[in-house]
Amino acid sequence: MKTVLTLSLLLFLSAHPTAAFSSASAVRFLDTWSLMNTWEAGVRPLDFAQTWDKKLVFILGSDSKVHVYSAVGEHLGSVPSSGRPVAIDIQARGRALYVVDQNGICTIHNISLDNGYFRSSVRSRWRSGATRPLDIAHLPERGMVFILSRDGEVHVHSTAGQQIGAISVGWGTAAISLVPRSRRMLLLQEDGSCSSIELMF
């Protein structure tokens, strides 16, 4: 299961190569963090994501709901899911929520927060063909959804569900992330190693 924090750190290191190879730089960077906020979610988390403006946090819980919180921990609402969801991703501003369940069903929800009222509705739902999905990521500028399956394949679909193709990333890949406005996909392996591939489209 992905951890967005780990992949965010990978993005930082890929943008700052000296930090990636200099242990002194990495230690200085890691020593500068401070706790900003903490709260009890009240449910066992399976996955999470945060909007780019850091105002909303989405937590996929073991209760098959995606719980939405403000940055200070105020529970704003939840999105129920059919099946047993295993991973989520969100649009950068939190207006769309991508959920994949254990059967490979992908559901895209429209999300709105107007005058303090949280609302969600299903935009589309389709079967991905992924075998035991592990992770989901999307590339909004291309209108593509990427679903990592346990067999080492990343299934690529349009947001409407049309199958575009598959990318073989190998056994042991545990999580994926897409770098916005680029062709790079980051891969996190079960053994903790990281790599990136260039997408050809």
N, C-alpha and C positions, 0 to 999 in steps of 0.2 A: 504494500500500500504506500502511496506516495506521501511524502511530508513536504508541504509547500515551503516550509522554512528552509529545508535542506536544498531544494531546488533554487530558491531565491539566493541562497549563499553561493550556489554554483554559478548563477548569472553574474553575481558580483565578481567572483573570481575570474570568470571568463572575460569580463570587461577590464580587469586589472591583472594582467599576467604576472607582474612582479609579486603581487600578493599570493598568487597560486604557487610560486616556486620559492619564495623566501619565507622560511619559518618565522623569522623575526617580524616581518611585516604582518604575517597571519596572526601572530600572538598579539601584536599591538592592536590589530583590528578587533579581534575577539575580546580583548580587555576593555573595549570602549562601550560595550552594551550596558544598558540599565533597564530594570523592570519598569514598564509603563503602566500596566494594568493587569489584573487577574480576576477571574470570576469562576463560579461553579456552573458548568453546563447542565448538570443534573442528568446526564445520559452518557453512556460510553461512546466516545467519538471513534468513527471509522475513517473519516477524511475531513479536510477543511480547506477553505479558500478565503481570501480577503480581497476586497476591491482595491484598485490602485490608489484611490484617494484615502485608503485606510479607514473609511467610515463604516463599512459593513463587514461582518464576519459571518461566513456560512459554515455550519458544522453538520456533517452527516452523522446522525446518531444510530445506535443499534436498534432504535425503535422504528427504523425505516422512514424517518422524517429528516428533512433538512431544516435545521433551526437557524434563524437569522437573528444576529445580535448587532447592536451598535458597538462602536469602538470602546465604549465604557462598560459593556456587558449588559445593557438593557435588552431584554428579549422582545423582539419586534414582531415575531410571528414564526410560523413553520410551514413547510411545504410537504404534504404527505406524498409518499411514493408507492406505486404498486410494485409487487414483487419484493425482492430483497436487494436494495441498492448497495453497490460496492465502492463507487467512486463518484466524485463530482468535480465540475469545473464551472467557472462563472465568467461572464463577459466582464471586461475590465471595469465598467461602471456599475456592475451588479444588475443590469437590466434583463439578463438572460441567465438561466441556470441549466446546466447540462448534467444529467444523471444517467448512469448506466447500472443496470442490475445484473445479478448473477447469471441470468439467462441471455444476456447480450441485448436486452431491450434498452434502447436509448430514448430518453424523454427530455425534450427541451421545454422549459417553463418560461413564460414571460413574468417578470418581477416588477412591481411598482411600489413605491412608498410615497404616498401623497398625503400631506397634512397629518403625518403620524400614523396613517392607516396603511397596513401592509396587505398587498394583494398578490395572488399568483394565479396563473391560468396556463393550461397546457397548450403550447404552440404546435408541437408535433411529437409523434411517437413512432418508432420503427425498430425492426430487428436488425442488429448489426452483423450477425453471423460469427461474431467473436466467440471462441471457446473459453468459457470461464474468464470473463473480463477481469482485469486488475486495475486499470486506470483509464481515464478519459481526459482529453485535452482538445482544445479547438483553436482554429486559426481564423479569426473573424474577417480579416481582410480578403481571405480566399473563400469564405463560406464553407469551411471544411471541419469535420469532426474526426478525431483520431482515437481509436479504442484499442488499447493494448490487451492482448489475450495471453493466457498462461502458456500457450504453445509457441510463444516467441514471435508472433505476428502482430503488426499494428494494422488494423482494418481502417481504411479511409473512406469516409462518406461525405456527401454534401449535407448541409443542415436539413434538407428535405428528406434525407434517408437514402438517396441514390448511391449505390456502391461505386466508388471511384477506383479502388485498387487495394493492395496490401503491401506492406513493407516488412521484410524479414529482419528482425533485430536480434534474434538468437534467444536460446533458453537462458533463464536466469535474470531476464530484465524485469524489474519490479515496478518501475514507474517511468513515466514520460512527462516531458514538459516542452512546450513550443515557445521559442523566443519571438515575441511580437515583431511584426514588420521585418521579418527575415525568413530565411529558408532553413533555419537550424532547429533540429530536434535534440533535446538533451535526454540521455538515458541513464537511469540509476539502476545498478545491478544489485542482486541480492547480497553479494559479498561486500558491498559498500563502494565499489569502483564506479566511476562516472565516465561517460563518453558523450560525444556529440556527432551527429551525422548531418550532412547537407542534403536537403530535399531537392529533387530534380523536377521542378515544374515551372 
